[in-house]
Amino acid sequence: MSSIQASVGRGGLNHAEDTRQIQTLLNRHPDLPGVPLLVDGVIGPVTIAAIETFQGRHVGMALPDGRVDPGGRTLSLLSAAPVAGGQEDWTGDSAQWPEKKKLLSLHPSMRRAVELMLEKLRARGFRPKIFYAWRSLGLQQALYETGRSQVAFSFHNATRPDGHPEALAVDIIDSRYGWEDRPETAAFWQALGEEAAILGLYWGGSWESFRDYAHVQFYDNDRLAEIRRLHGL
């Protein structure tokens, strides 16, 4: 992760070198207002607006503060470079893709958070495996019709206009147990929920109406319709 010496943005110390670094990172996200920014080391309203928009879209902050703090979540997710368009084949059963490809099918901010979560789970003695990251609308519809999902569109289905997957949800199991009803599985679900909470993610095992223990997503469910509109789906 990139590092800065002090806070940058609204109310920050805004050291010139730190500011240039943040401006450079913001310029890697073409969906932000004012990008490309002038990398001049000077904080102004355009740079602050870009930080706030990034926090709202990619960090999930309901009230963006327009500030990037050393070691904070905004900096962590801002440092995750967007995936450049490539020649990956995104067809077929996405549950059977190798883990690297599944990670590439996640939104850059979600991918970084999932990588950290997998690392923490392994350190706790588990063997986490991504079962689903991105999945197609066709597969989502099939899951919905068979009662395995409560929605016909989910954060798993988020896709860029150019067709590149940009999922905002992931299903993670322990490769030894899957969904088996056993104490070891329950311990894994608890750990998954704990690590998701630390990263500011939302865990399906905490839902009252439908407990989806393997599921973790970037935003709360109240933003699902907004994400669908943004992706034109």
Phi, psi and omega per residue, in radians:
M1 nan 2.480 3.066
S2 -1.115 2.699 -3.130
S3 -2.247 2.585 3.042
I4 -2.300 2.759 -3.080
Q5 -1.446 -0.535 -3.086
A6 -2.641 2.965 -3.078
S7 -1.116 2.547 3.121
V8 -2.176 2.322 3.099
G9 2.129 -2.684 -3.095
R10 -1.113 2.096 3.133
G11 1.374 0.086 -3.134
G12 -1.505 2.976 3.080
L13 -1.305 -0.489 2.984
N14 1.001 0.852 3.012
H15 -1.071 2.489 -3.019
A16 -0.999 -0.776 -3.100
E17 -1.168 -0.713 3.082
D18 -1.086 -0.762 -3.115
T19 -1.100 -0.737 3.104
R20 -1.065 -0.675 3.138
Q21 -1.130 -0.763 3.132
I22 -1.164 -0.709 3.106
Q23 -1.073 -0.682 3.112
T24 -1.126 -0.751 3.123
L25 -1.144 -0.716 3.117
L26 -1.078 -0.596 -3.126
N27 -1.197 -0.184 3.073
R28 -1.487 0.028 -3.107
H29 -2.140 1.558 -3.019
P30 -1.185 -0.116 3.126
D31 -1.462 -0.021 -3.083
L32 -1.572 2.594 3.130
P33 -1.174 2.454 3.089
G34 1.453 -0.148 -3.136
V35 -1.380 2.350 0.110
P36 -1.381 2.354 3.093
L37 -1.401 2.692 2.967
L38 -1.306 2.101 -3.112
V39 -1.496 1.444 -3.042
D40 -2.033 -0.015 3.135
G41 1.306 0.228 -3.115
V42 -2.034 2.193 3.123
I43 -1.424 2.259 3.078
G44 -2.477 -3.101 -3.075
P45 -1.098 -0.519 -3.128
V46 -1.219 -0.780 3.115
T47 -1.133 -0.730 3.125
I48 -1.117 -0.709 3.115
A49 -1.094 -0.661 3.109
A50 -1.145 -0.713 3.103
I51 -1.094 -0.811 -3.124
E52 -1.080 -0.744 3.137
T53 -1.141 -0.718 3.092
F54 -1.047 -0.765 -3.127
Q55 -1.120 -0.658 3.141
G56 -1.247 -0.698 -3.056
R57 -1.496 -0.665 -2.938
H58 -1.991 -0.346 -3.140
V59 -1.790 -0.315 3.103
G60 1.395 0.393 -3.135
M61 -1.422 2.129 3.120
A62 -1.157 -0.600 3.123
L63 -2.207 1.441 -3.137
P64 -0.975 2.416 -3.126
D65 -1.728 -0.076 3.089
G66 1.216 0.392 -3.096
R67 -2.319 2.427 3.069
V68 -1.904 2.081 -3.088
D69 -1.792 2.564 3.073
P70 -0.995 2.253 3.115
G71 1.286 0.090 -3.097
G72 -1.482 2.977 -3.088
R73 -1.177 -0.639 3.120
T74 -1.034 -0.793 3.141
L75 -1.145 -0.714 -3.140
S76 -1.032 -0.820 -3.099
L77 -1.348 -0.545 3.084
L78 -1.137 -0.539 -3.110
S79 -1.297 -0.279 3.136
A80 -1.341 1.916 -3.071
A81 -1.196 2.361 3.043
P82 -1.050 2.546 3.121
V83 -1.319 2.228 3.069
A84 -1.242 2.614 3.112
G85 -1.051 2.391 -3.120
G86 -2.334 -2.835 -3.084
Q87 -1.911 0.406 3.129
E88 -1.056 2.523 3.034
D89 -1.627 1.969 -3.065
W90 -1.704 0.332 3.114
T91 -1.607 3.089 3.116
G92 1.505 -3.103 -3.119
D93 -1.326 1.895 -3.053
S94 -1.187 -0.286 3.065
A95 -1.222 -0.361 -3.102
Q96 -1.685 -0.029 3.114
W97 -1.167 2.648 3.019
P98 -1.139 2.752 -3.036
E99 -1.033 -0.651 3.134
K100 -1.034 -0.735 3.140
K101 -1.201 -0.668 3.086
K102 -1.063 -0.741 3.110
L103 -1.109 -0.685 3.123
L104 -1.155 -0.378 -3.134
S105 -1.460 -0.019 3.107
L106 -1.593 2.652 2.976
H107 -0.986 2.459 -3.083
P108 -0.889 -0.723 3.136
S109 -1.181 -0.704 3.103
M110 -1.184 -0.668 -3.106
R111 -1.066 -0.783 -3.127
R112 -1.100 -0.745 3.131
A113 -1.115 -0.707 -3.140
V114 -1.173 -0.704 3.104
E115 -1.039 -0.744 3.101
L116 -1.127 -0.705 -3.130
M117 -1.146 -0.748 3.101
L118 -1.067 -0.723 3.128
E119 -1.073 -0.769 -3.127
K120 -1.173 -0.683 -3.140
L121 -1.165 -0.693 3.092
R122 -1.116 -0.675 3.125
A123 -1.128 -0.404 3.117
R124 -1.566 0.111 3.061
G125 1.626 0.107 3.118
F126 -1.597 2.950 3.088
R127 -2.138 1.282 -3.056
P128 -1.175 2.488 3.109
K129 -2.388 2.270 3.039
I130 -1.292 2.084 3.076
F131 -1.525 -0.927 3.026
Y132 -2.223 2.415 2.849
A133 -1.965 -1.753 3.034
W134 -1.314 2.588 2.929
R135 -2.542 2.695 -3.034
S136 -1.270 2.814 3.079
L137 -1.105 -0.605 3.120
G138 -1.088 -0.780 3.108
L139 -1.166 -0.688 3.112
Q140 -1.047 -0.733 3.135
Q141 -1.101 -0.708 3.119
A142 -1.115 -0.723 3.108
L143 -1.125 -0.665 3.134
Y144 -1.153 -0.770 -3.096
E145 -1.185 -0.476 3.135
T146 -1.651 0.073 3.085
G147 1.418 0.155 3.136
R148 -1.505 -0.141 3.016
S149 -2.437 2.611 -3.126
Q150 -1.581 -0.088 -3.077
V151 -2.357 2.581 3.098
A152 -1.442 -0.267 3.016
F153 -2.340 2.328 -3.129
S154 -2.307 3.017 3.079
F155 -1.106 -0.348 3.053
H156 -1.086 -0.472 -2.968
N157 -1.582 -0.059 -3.080
A158 -0.997 2.266 -3.035
T159 -2.482 2.397 3.100
R160 -1.195 2.783 3.116
P161 -1.011 -0.467 3.132
D162 -1.455 0.091 3.102
G163 1.602 -0.056 -3.139
H164 -1.334 2.232 3.099
P165 -1.039 2.498 3.132
E166 -2.555 0.936 -3.012
A167 -1.080 2.534 3.114
L168 -1.994 0.348 3.128
A169 -2.594 2.744 -3.133
V170 -2.598 2.554 3.014
D171 -1.931 2.177 -3.070
I172 -2.183 2.306 3.088
I173 -2.174 2.896 2.919
D174 -1.512 2.159 -3.017
S175 -1.053 -0.325 -3.129
R176 -1.430 -0.447 -2.966
Y177 -2.139 -0.420 -3.071
G178 1.007 -2.228 3.135
W179 -1.817 0.304 -3.121
E180 -1.034 2.492 3.130
D181 -1.480 1.622 -3.118
R182 -2.667 2.795 -3.097
P183 -1.018 -0.649 -3.113
E184 -1.121 -0.645 3.109
T185 -1.164 -0.749 3.124
A186 -1.058 -0.676 3.122
A187 -1.143 -0.648 3.111
F188 -1.173 -0.776 3.119
W189 -1.015 -0.724 3.139
Q190 -1.092 -0.774 3.133
A191 -1.122 -0.701 3.116
L192 -1.061 -0.778 3.112
G193 -1.112 -0.679 3.139
E194 -1.137 -0.799 -3.109
E195 -1.210 -0.615 3.085
A196 -1.093 -0.757 -3.134
A197 -1.101 -0.698 3.129
I198 -1.042 -0.633 -3.115
L199 -1.532 0.026 3.135
G200 1.341 0.359 3.118
L201 -1.647 2.961 -3.089
Y202 -1.930 2.228 -3.040
W203 -1.840 2.246 -3.110
G204 -1.157 -0.331 3.128
G205 -1.231 -0.199 -3.135
S206 -1.653 -0.094 -3.115
W207 -1.256 2.466 -3.119
E208 -1.405 -0.719 -3.014
S209 -1.361 -0.585 -3.071
F210 -2.657 1.819 -3.075
R211 -1.476 2.000 -3.121
D212 -1.979 1.492 -2.911
Y213 -1.122 -0.514 -3.102
A214 -1.456 -0.173 -2.913
H215 -1.619 2.338 3.041
V216 -2.343 2.376 -3.137
Q217 -2.357 2.820 -3.023
F218 -1.371 -0.656 -3.097
Y219 -2.013 2.826 3.002
D220 -1.241 2.813 -3.051
N221 -1.109 -0.384 -3.099
D222 -1.216 -0.131 3.116
R223 -1.794 0.086 -3.067
L224 -1.097 -0.790 -3.132
A225 -1.107 -0.672 3.109
E226 -1.093 -0.785 3.127
I227 -1.095 -0.664 3.130
R228 -1.109 -0.758 3.111
R229 -1.104 -0.765 -3.120
L230 -1.068 -0.552 -3.112
H231 -1.654 0.046 3.089
G232 1.111 0.598 -3.070
L233 -1.993 nan nan
